[in-house]
């Protein structure tokens, strides 16, 4: 009885399927040079803002909101209408 492999590994892929520079070779997690580089790399994180007051002073949040509004206006995907009395128009995180 010969076992049929459940998966196949292809050694040579077409160049069109390869992302990046062929001369760079394969990089793995073990390429990181030292433990200190790994620790510094691991400590990077994105802090989520807790409320509007905090967000309204964050330059990245302001830039993202300006870009979002620019796209809304550019694509004409909204229309300003009167707000229904005593109702929220949309739900928000804050």
Backbone as JSON Lines, residues from 0, in Angstrom:
{"i":0,"aa":"X","n":[0.83,-1.19,0.0],"ca":[0.0,0.0,0.0],"c":[0.87,1.25,0.0]}
{"i":1,"aa":"X","n":[0.63,2.1,-0.95],"ca":[1.34,3.37,-1.02],"c":[0.4,4.47,-0.55]}
{"i":2,"aa":"X","n":[0.89,5.29,0.38],"ca":[0.05,6.39,0.89],"c":[0.07,7.55,-0.1]}
{"i":3,"aa":"X","n":[-1.09,8.11,-0.32],"ca":[-1.2,9.29,-1.17],"c":[-1.02,10.52,-0.29]}
{"i":4,"aa":"X","n":[-0.11,11.41,-0.67],"ca":[0.08,12.61,0.16],"c":[-1.19,13.46,0.2]}
{"i":5,"aa":"X","n":[-1.47,14.02,1.39],"ca":[-2.66,14.85,1.53],"c":[-2.43,16.28,1.05]}
{"i":6,"aa":"X","n":[-1.17,16.64,0.83],"ca":[-0.86,17.96,0.3],"c":[0.4,17.87,-0.56]}
{"i":7,"aa":"X","n":[0.56,18.82,-1.41],"ca":[1.72,18.84,-2.29],"c":[2.49,20.14,-2.07]}
{"i":8,"aa":"X","n":[3.79,20.07,-2.15],"ca":[4.63,21.25,-2.04],"c":[5.25,21.49,-3.4]}
{"i":9,"aa":"X","n":[5.07,22.68,-3.9],"ca":[5.64,23.02,-5.19],"c":[6.91,23.83,-4.95]}
{"i":10,"aa":"X","n":[8.02,23.37,-5.51],"ca":[9.3,24.03,-5.29],"c":[9.47,25.28,-6.15]}
{"i":11,"aa":"X","n":[9.07,25.22,-7.38],"ca":[9.31,26.32,-8.3],"c":[7.99,26.95,-8.74]}
{"i":12,"aa":"X","n":[7.81,28.2,-8.34],"ca":[6.59,28.93,-8.68],"c":[6.87,29.87,-9.84]}
{"i":13,"aa":"X","n":[5.84,30.18,-10.58],"ca":[5.97,31.14,-11.68],"c":[6.33,32.51,-11.09]}
{"i":14,"aa":"X","n":[7.2,33.25,-11.76],"ca":[7.64,34.56,-11.25],"c":[6.47,35.5,-11.0]}
{"i":15,"aa":"X","n":[5.42,35.39,-11.78],"ca":[4.25,36.26,-11.62],"c":[3.59,36.05,-10.26]}
{"i":16,"aa":"X","n":[3.77,34.87,-9.65],"ca":[3.16,34.55,-8.36],"c":[4.03,34.96,-7.17]}
{"i":17,"aa":"X","n":[5.23,35.42,-7.43],"ca":[6.16,35.75,-6.35],"c":[6.05,37.23,-6.01]}
{"i":18,"aa":"X","n":[5.83,37.51,-4.74],"ca":[5.71,38.88,-4.26],"c":[7.06,39.31,-3.71]}
{"i":19,"aa":"X","n":[7.54,40.47,-4.11],"ca":[8.8,40.99,-3.6],"c":[9.94,40.73,-4.55]}
{"i":20,"aa":"X","n":[11.14,41.01,-4.08],"ca":[12.35,40.89,-4.87],"c":[12.89,39.47,-4.8]}
{"i":21,"aa":"X","n":[13.11,38.85,-5.94],"ca":[13.61,37.47,-5.97],"c":[15.0,37.35,-5.36]}
{"i":22,"aa":"X","n":[15.8,38.41,-5.43],"ca":[17.16,38.38,-4.9],"c":[17.21,38.41,-3.38]}
{"i":23,"aa":"X","n":[16.12,38.8,-2.72],"ca":[16.1,38.88,-1.26],"c":[16.03,37.51,-0.59]}
{"i":24,"aa":"X","n":[15.56,36.51,-1.28],"ca":[15.43,35.19,-0.68],"c":[14.23,35.12,0.25]}
{"i":25,"aa":"X","n":[14.12,34.01,0.96],"ca":[13.0,33.78,1.86],"c":[13.36,34.33,3.24]}
{"i":26,"aa":"X","n":[12.44,35.05,3.86],"ca":[12.66,35.56,5.21],"c":[11.68,34.88,6.15]}
{"i":27,"aa":"X","n":[12.17,34.5,7.29],"ca":[11.33,33.88,8.32],"c":[11.45,34.7,9.59]}
{"i":28,"aa":"X","n":[10.7,34.31,10.61],"ca":[10.77,35.02,11.88],"c":[12.16,34.91,12.51]}
{"i":29,"aa":"X","n":[12.9,33.9,12.2],"ca":[14.23,33.72,12.78],"c":[15.26,34.69,12.2]}
{"i":30,"aa":"X","n":[14.91,35.44,11.19],"ca":[15.84,36.4,10.58],"c":[16.17,37.54,11.55]}
{"i":31,"aa":"X","n":[15.27,37.87,12.47],"ca":[15.5,38.97,13.4],"c":[16.8,38.72,14.14]}
{"i":32,"aa":"X","n":[17.68,39.73,14.1],"ca":[19.05,39.57,14.58],"c":[19.23,39.25,16.04]}
{"i":33,"aa":"X","n":[18.66,40.03,16.94],"ca":[18.94,39.83,18.36],"c":[17.66,39.83,19.16]}
{"i":34,"aa":"X","n":[17.77,39.4,20.41],"ca":[16.6,39.35,21.28],"c":[16.06,40.76,21.52]}
{"i":35,"aa":"X","n":[16.94,41.77,21.63],"ca":[16.46,43.14,21.87],"c":[15.64,43.65,20.69]}
{"i":36,"aa":"X","n":[16.02,43.29,19.46],"ca":[15.22,43.67,18.3],"c":[13.84,43.03,18.37]}
{"i":37,"aa":"X","n":[13.8,41.79,18.78],"ca":[12.53,41.07,18.89],"c":[11.65,41.71,19.95]}
{"i":38,"aa":"X","n":[12.2,42.05,21.1],"ca":[11.42,42.67,22.17],"c":[10.87,44.01,21.7]}
{"i":39,"aa":"X","n":[11.71,44.84,21.09],"ca":[11.24,46.14,20.61],"c":[10.17,45.98,19.55]}
{"i":40,"aa":"X","n":[10.34,45.02,18.69],"ca":[9.37,44.75,17.64],"c":[8.04,44.3,18.25]}
{"i":41,"aa":"X","n":[8.1,43.48,19.27],"ca":[6.9,42.92,19.87],"c":[6.11,43.94,20.67]}
{"i":42,"aa":"X","n":[6.75,45.0,21.13],"ca":[6.07,45.96,21.99],"c":[5.28,47.01,21.22]}
{"i":43,"aa":"X","n":[5.39,47.02,19.91],"ca":[4.63,47.99,19.12],"c":[3.16,47.61,19.12]}
{"i":44,"aa":"X","n":[2.31,48.58,19.42],"ca":[0.87,48.31,19.39],"c":[0.12,49.6,19.11]}
{"i":45,"aa":"X","n":[-1.12,49.46,18.72],"ca":[-1.98,50.6,18.45],"c":[-2.9,50.77,19.65]}
{"i":46,"aa":"X","n":[-2.89,51.94,20.25],"ca":[-3.73,52.2,21.41],"c":[-5.07,52.72,20.91]}
{"i":47,"aa":"X","n":[-6.14,52.08,21.38],"ca":[-7.48,52.51,20.99],"c":[-7.92,53.66,21.87]}
{"i":48,"aa":"X","n":[-8.39,54.72,21.26],"ca":[-8.82,55.89,22.0],"c":[-10.13,55.58,22.73]}
{"i":49,"aa":"X","n":[-10.29,56.15,23.92],"ca":[-11.42,55.8,24.79],"c":[-12.68,56.65,24.55]}
{"i":50,"aa":"X","n":[-12.5,57.91,24.14],"ca":[-13.66,58.78,23.99],"c":[-13.39,59.86,22.95]}
{"i":51,"aa":"X","n":[-14.43,60.64,22.63],"ca":[-14.28,61.66,21.6],"c":[-13.29,62.74,22.01]}
{"i":52,"aa":"X","n":[-13.31,63.15,23.26],"ca":[-12.39,64.2,23.72],"c":[-10.95,63.78,23.48]}
{"i":53,"aa":"X","n":[-10.63,62.53,23.77],"ca":[-9.28,62.01,23.54],"c":[-8.98,61.94,22.04]}
{"i":54,"aa":"X","n":[-9.93,61.44,21.28],"ca":[-9.74,61.28,19.84],"c":[-9.61,62.62,19.13]}
{"i":55,"aa":"X","n":[-10.34,63.61,19.58],"ca":[-10.34,64.9,18.89],"c":[-9.01,65.65,19.03]}
{"i":56,"aa":"X","n":[-8.12,65.16,19.88],"ca":[-6.79,65.75,20.02],"c":[-5.7,64.88,19.41]}
{"i":57,"aa":"X","n":[-6.08,63.75,18.84],"ca":[-5.11,62.82,18.26],"c":[-4.93,63.13,16.78]}
{"i":58,"aa":"X","n":[-3.68,63.46,16.36],"ca":[-3.44,63.89,14.97],"c":[-3.77,62.79,13.97]}
{"i":59,"aa":"X","n":[-3.53,61.52,14.33],"ca":[-3.84,60.42,13.41],"c":[-5.35,60.26,13.23]}
{"i":60,"aa":"X","n":[-6.09,60.4,14.32],"ca":[-7.55,60.29,14.25],"c":[-8.12,61.43,13.42]}
{"i":61,"aa":"X","n":[-7.62,62.64,13.64],"ca":[-8.1,63.81,12.9],"c":[-7.85,63.62,11.4]}
{"i":62,"aa":"X","n":[-6.65,63.16,11.06],"ca":[-6.32,62.94,9.64],"c":[-7.24,61.88,9.03]}
{"i":63,"aa":"X","n":[-7.47,60.79,9.76],"ca":[-8.34,59.72,9.26],"c":[-9.76,60.23,9.04]}
{"i":64,"aa":"X","n":[-10.27,61.04,9.97],"ca":[-11.63,61.56,9.83],"c":[-11.73,62.55,8.66]}
{"i":65,"aa":"X","n":[-10.69,63.37,8.47],"ca":[-10.69,64.3,7.34],"c":[-10.69,63.53,6.01]}
{"i":66,"aa":"X","n":[-9.9,62.46,5.94],"ca":[-9.86,61.64,4.73],"c":[-11.22,60.98,4.48]}
{"i":67,"aa":"X","n":[-11.84,60.5,5.55],"ca":[-13.16,59.86,5.43],"c":[-14.2,60.86,4.91]}
{"i":68,"aa":"X","n":[-14.23,62.05,5.49],"ca":[-15.18,63.07,5.05],"c":[-14.91,63.51,3.62]}
{"i":69,"aa":"X","n":[-13.64,63.63,3.25],"ca":[-13.3,63.98,1.87],"c":[-13.86,62.96,0.89]}
{"i":70,"aa":"X","n":[-13.75,61.68,1.23],"ca":[-14.25,60.62,0.35],"c":[-15.78,60.64,0.28]}
{"i":71,"aa":"X","n":[-16.43,60.91,1.4],"ca":[-17.89,60.99,1.41],"c":[-18.36,62.11,0.49]}
{"i":72,"aa":"X","n":[-17.71,63.27,0.6],"ca":[-18.08,64.41,-0.25],"c":[-17.74,64.14,-1.71]}
{"i":73,"aa":"X","n":[-16.55,63.59,-1.97],"ca":[-16.11,63.32,-3.34],"c":[-17.06,62.35,-4.04]}
{"i":74,"aa":"X","n":[-17.48,61.31,-3.33],"ca":[-18.34,60.28,-3.93],"c":[-19.83,60.61,-3.84]}
{"i":75,"aa":"X","n":[-20.15,61.73,-3.21],"ca":[-21.54,62.17,-3.07],"c":[-22.44,61.03,-2.57]}
{"i":76,"aa":"X","n":[-22.04,60.45,-1.45],"ca":[-22.79,59.3,-0.93],"c":[-23.68,59.64,0.25]}
{"i":77,"aa":"X","n":[-23.87,60.92,0.5],"ca":[-24.79,61.3,1.56],"c":[-25.52,62.57,1.21]}
{"i":78,"aa":"X","n":[-26.61,62.78,1.89],"ca":[-27.41,63.98,1.68],"c":[-27.84,64.48,3.05]}
{"i":79,"aa":"X","n":[-27.64,65.76,3.3],"ca":[-28.0,66.35,4.59],"c":[-29.51,66.53,4.65]}
{"i":80,"aa":"X","n":[-30.13,65.96,5.67],"ca":[-31.59,66.06,5.84],"c":[-31.87,66.5,7.27]}
{"i":81,"aa":"X","n":[-33.07,67.03,7.53],"ca":[-33.4,67.43,8.9],"c":[-33.4,66.21,9.84]}
{"i":82,"aa":"X","n":[-32.93,66.43,11.05],"ca":[-32.87,65.35,12.04],"c":[-34.27,65.11,12.61]}
{"i":83,"aa":"X","n":[-34.68,63.84,12.72],"ca":[-35.96,63.54,13.36],"c":[-35.93,63.98,14.84]}
{"i":84,"aa":"X","n":[-37.01,64.55,15.3],"ca":[-37.06,65.07,16.67],"c":[-36.87,63.94,17.69]}
{"i":85,"aa":"X","n":[-36.04,64.18,18.68],"ca":[-35.79,63.25,19.79],"c":[-35.26,61.89,19.36]}
{"i":86,"aa":"X","n":[-34.5,61.83,18.27],"ca":[-33.92,60.56,17.83],"c":[-32.48,60.77,17.41]}
{"i":87,"aa":"X","n":[-31.66,59.75,17.66],"ca":[-30.3,59.74,17.12],"c":[-30.38,59.36,15.66]}
{"i":88,"aa":"X","n":[-29.62,60.04,14.84],"ca":[-29.63,59.75,13.42],"c":[-28.87,58.46,13.13]}
{"i":89,"aa":"X","n":[-27.7,58.33,13.74],"ca":[-26.9,57.11,13.58],"c":[-26.35,56.7,14.93]}
{"i":90,"aa":"X","n":[-26.05,55.44,15.08],"ca":[-25.4,54.97,16.29],"c":[-23.91,55.23,16.2]}
{"i":91,"aa":"X","n":[-23.28,55.51,17.32],"ca":[-21.84,55.72,17.33],"c":[-21.23,55.01,18.52]}
{"i":92,"aa":"X","n":[-19.91,54.87,18.48],"ca":[-19.2,54.25,19.6],"c":[-19.28,55.12,20.84]}
{"i":93,"aa":"X","n":[-19.21,56.46,20.63],"ca":[-19.21,57.37,21.77],"c":[-20.56,58.01,21.89]}
